[in-house]
């Protein structure tokens, strides 16, 4: 099992990092007490290959030697264990707490924010020194931090975008989940050929009909070129899902054929490609 431990100063972006790890396929547990880490690993090792958890000052032992013993135990149970430490300076953290109006976990009626930040830094500093990766988040936006986490885990490989090609009929309404809608009603309509009306875009007779002329291959090629240009931009912005809808009048022939054609093309060199026909009888 691969285990990622995310720690760092409060307000430095641990929640953002954990959400990114979840998008990368990790089972994430927030705020596990350090003494329970071995139990967590043993419990999840049977069902999950990738697990991530966060540790903050509230559940970190005052005696660092205790954590080192726990960490050694955890490393014996895992194939790999990596610590990612997120850091930011006091001024940046004070600004963030002020903007979000959140309370620092170590503040009390007797402990100010400045004092809490100093205590937290002193407590977590030994963990910071042994971290495998440290990320300074002072100047990072949420998107930039997510990119940093992704690069750290995936060695700069882009995540695999899940794409759904969805056929539909305009007379039944637009799919609300669509990110892109391509209207293919300009293509030759098999419905007006009595001998073809009974078939769908999944049948060889309809495929042969639509591929006879130049319009359909040109439409498929143009949509493919458009997607090839813009899909990498969605991946760079950490988009995980994309629904591309293809619509004809009834959702039986042209849209079904084009959705199948596009899905078959992208299944050759991409993972997580699905096709669905909303209005196919």
Residue pairs with C-beta under 8 A, 6 or more apart in sequence:
1 41
1 44
1 45
1 48
1 49
1 50
1 51
1 77
1 78
1 79
2 49
2 50
2 51
2 78
2 79
2 80
2 82
3 41
3 51
3 52
3 53
3 74
3 78
3 80
3 81
3 82
4 21
4 26
4 50
4 51
4 52
4 53
4 82
4 83
4 84
4 153
5 37
5 52
5 53
5 54
5 55
5 81
5 82
5 83
5 84
6 14
6 17
6 18
6 21
6 52
6 53
6 54
6 55
6 84
6 86
7 14
7 54
7 55
7 56
7 60
7 83
7 84
7 85
7 86
7 124
7 127
7 131
8 14
8 56
8 84
8 85
8 86
8 87
8 124
8 128
9 86
9 87
9 88
9 93
9 117
9 120
9 121
9 124
10 56
10 57
10 93
10 104
10 105
10 106
10 120
11 88
11 92
11 93
11 96
11 97
11 102
11 104
12 86
12 87
12 88
12 93
12 137
13 86
13 88
13 135
13 137
13 140
13 142
13 145
14 54
14 56
14 86
15 30
15 54
16 142
16 145
16 146
16 149
17 54
17 84
17 86
17 145
17 146
17 149
18 28
18 30
18 52
18 54
19 28
19 146
20 145
20 146
20 149
20 150
20 238
21 28
21 52
21 149
21 153
22 28
22 52
23 159
23 238
23 240
24 50
24 150
24 153
24 154
24 159
25 50
26 50
26 51
26 52
27 44
27 48
27 50
27 51
27 52
28 51
28 52
28 53
29 40
29 51
29 52
29 53
29 54
30 53
30 54
31 53
31 54
31 55
31 56
31 58
31 59
32 40
32 53
32 54
32 55
32 59
33 59
34 55
34 59
34 60
34 61
34 66
34 67
34 70
35 61
35 66
35 70
37 53
37 70
37 71
37 73
37 74
38 70
38 73
38 74
38 77
40 51
40 53
41 51
41 74
41 77
41 78
42 77
44 51
45 77
45 78
55 127
56 105
57 105
57 106
57 119
57 120
57 123
57 124
58 105
58 106
60 67
60 123
60 124
60 127
61 67
62 123
64 126
64 127
67 126
67 127
71 81
74 81
75 81
82 132
82 133
83 127
83 130
83 131
83 132
83 133
84 131
84 132
84 133
84 134
84 135
84 149
84 152
85 124
85 127
85 128
85 131
85 133
85 134
85 135
86 134
86 135
86 137
86 145
87 128
87 134
87 135
87 136
87 137
88 96
88 136
88 137
88 138
89 138
90 114
90 117
92 137
92 138
93 117
94 113
94 114
94 117
97 103
97 104
97 113
104 113
104 116
104 117
104 120
105 116
106 116
106 119
106 120
107 113
107 115
107 116
111 119
128 134
133 152
135 145
135 148
135 149
135 152
137 145
140 148
143 237
143 238
146 238
147 236
147 238
150 158
150 159
150 238
158 232
158 235
158 236
159 235
159 238
159 240
160 270
160 271
160 272
161 231
161 234
161 235
161 239
161 240
161 241
161 242
161 270
161 272
162 240
162 241
162 242
162 272
162 274
163 231
163 241
163 242
163 243
163 244
163 266
163 270
163 272
163 273
163 274
164 241
164 242
164 243
164 244
164 274
164 275
164 276
165 244
165 246
165 259
165 260
165 262
165 263
165 273
165 274
165 275
165 276
166 175
166 177
166 178
166 243
166 244
166 245
166 246
166 259
166 275
166 276
166 277
166 278
167 201
167 245
167 246
167 247
167 248
167 251
167 255
167 256
167 258
167 259
167 275
167 276
167 277
167 278
167 279
167 280
168 174
168 175
168 245
168 246
168 247
168 251
168 255
168 278
168 279
169 247
169 248
169 249
169 250
169 251
169 252
169 255
169 278
169 279
170 183
170 185
170 247
170 248
170 249
170 251
171 249
171 250
172 250
172 251
172 278
172 279
174 181
174 245
174 247
175 181
175 243
175 245
175 278
177 243
178 243
178 244
178 245
179 242
179 243
179 244
180 242
180 243
180 244
180 245
181 245
181 247
182 223
182 244
182 245
182 246
182 247
182 258
183 247
184 219
184 246
184 247
184 248
184 254
184 255
184 258
185 247
185 248
185 249
185 254
186 215
186 219
187 210
187 215
187 216
187 219
187 248
187 254
187 258
188 209
188 210
188 213
188 215
188 216
188 254
189 248
189 249
189 253
189 254
190 196
190 197
190 199
190 206
190 209
190 210
190 253
190 254
191 197
191 249
191 250
191 252
191 253
193 209
196 205
196 206
196 209
196 253
199 205
199 206
199 253
200 206
200 252
200 253
200 256
200 280
200 281
201 207
201 210
201 252
201 253
201 254
201 255
201 256
201 257
201 258
201 259
201 260
201 277
201 280
202 256
202 257
202 260
202 280
206 253
206 256
206 257
207 257
210 216
210 253
210 254
210 257
211 217
216 254
216 257
216 258
219 258
220 258
220 261
220 262
220 265
223 258
223 262
224 262
224 265
227 244
227 262
227 266
231 242
234 242
244 262
246 255
246 258
246 259
246 262
247 255
248 254
248 255
250 279
251 277
251 278
251 279
251 280
252 279
252 280
252 281
255 277
256 277
256 280
259 275
259 276
259 277
260 275
262 275
263 273
263 274
263 275
266 273
267 273
